[in-house]
Amino acid sequence: MTRTAAVYTSRTDSAEAGRDLGEQVRNSLGSEPPDAAVVFVSSQFDYETLLTALDATCHPKIMVGSSSAGEFTGEQRGEGTACVLALQSTDIRIAAGLGHGVSDDRANAAREAVSSFNGLGTHEFPYRSALIMTDALAGHADDLVEQLTVATSGKYQFAGGGAGDDARFARTHVFHGTRAFTNAVVALELLSANPLGMTTTAESAANAAARATEAAVANLRGGQPGSALVFDCVATRLRTGDAFGLELEAVGRMLKGAHFVGCNTYGQIARADVQFGGFHNCTAVVMVLPA
């Protein structure tokens, strides 16, 4: 069984925003700490202050994420905000890793990021996926995805994106625990006995996220969606303005009411069984977790 909480805050003080997110998670999931929390945060915050307050309030066992260029859930969206998808699961085994020096040595950064993965040494779980967030301004994201594929022997599907900074294109960060890092990549391993849905599409903005969600739900092979992570290009949000909300409404319909959290990114990461490219631009990427 997997339980999730999708929460969002528009508080402007970093510590208050972190506490608000943590209290919402605790109110939704109860006093038992989440197995993992995925966090997306506007560059207007002090990241480590927010992450520390969030950690102190709901005590996630694993916390990863990135800075972003627009944040949203199925209920709310905005800029200069923060959101979290928190998970409690008896069906999904979760681990996280951090790789350094993306601009200098992608192969080493990839090996570091997956060094904590449990699925590399066991065949217990047939479905292996990972959320990947990288410092977009470190560059070389396409090669990084290739190196992650090599480091995992091609056994994992990936979804995620390049961290943003509210379209300033000055400095982007990834999160591991309560720390924020530049020139780095963070990886969240998700091992499951049931398939996770994952796909990308480069169709028109009005249809891209909805079609990607529809395909990702179909990849559950009859399973019901429990929650989702959604990554869409910052250029799509800037170009479509308020119409971006219509895209998110379509995602919600395809998820049949399941929680989702996401952000606008500088490039999107998707590598599944039938996809050869790993790093994309102006696309929508959706990872659906089974109920």
HUZINOR-V206199 format. One record per backbone hydrogen bond with DSSP energy under -1.0 kcal/mol. NH is the residue of the N-H (numbers start at 1). CO is the residue of the C=O. Records with the same first field share a line. If there is no record, write none. Layout:
# HUZINOR-V206199
NH=CO + CO
This chain:
# HUZINOR-V206199
2=291
3=88
5=86
7=84
9=82
17=13
18=14
19=15
20=16
21=17
22=18
23=19
24=20
25=21
26=22
27=23
28=24
29=25
30=26
35=87
36=87
37=62
38=85
39=64
40=83
41=66
42=81
45=42
50=46
51=47
52=48
53=49
54=50
55=51
56=52
57=53
58=54
59=55
61=34
64=37
65=175
66=39
67=173
68=41
69=264
71=78
72=262
73=76
74=260
78=71
82=9
83=40
84=7
85=38
86=5
87=36
88=3
90=1
93=191
95=189
97=187
99=185
101=183
102=183
105=101
109=105
110=106
111=107
112=108
113=109
114=110
117=114
121=118
127=192
129=190
130=157
131=188
132=159
133=186
134=161
135=184
136=134
138=135
139=136
144=140
145=141
146=142
147=143
148=144
149=145
150=146
151=147
152=148
153=150
154=149
155=152
157=128
158=271
159=130
160=269
161=132
162=267
163=134
164=67
166=68
168=165
174=181
175=65
176=179
177=63
179=176
181=174
185=99
186=133
187=97
188=131
189=95
190=129
191=93
192=127
197=288
199=286
201=284
207=204
208=204
211=207
212=208
213=209
214=210
215=211
216=212
217=213
218=214
219=215
220=217
221=218
223=220
226=289
227=289
228=259
229=287
230=261
231=285
232=263
233=283
234=265
237=233
238=234
239=235
240=236
241=237
243=240
244=241
245=242
247=243
248=244
249=245
250=246
251=247
252=248
253=249
254=250
255=251
256=253
257=252
258=255
261=228
262=72
263=230
264=70
265=232
266=162
267=265
268=280
269=160
270=278
271=158
275=272
280=268
284=201
285=231
286=199
287=229
288=197
289=227
291=224
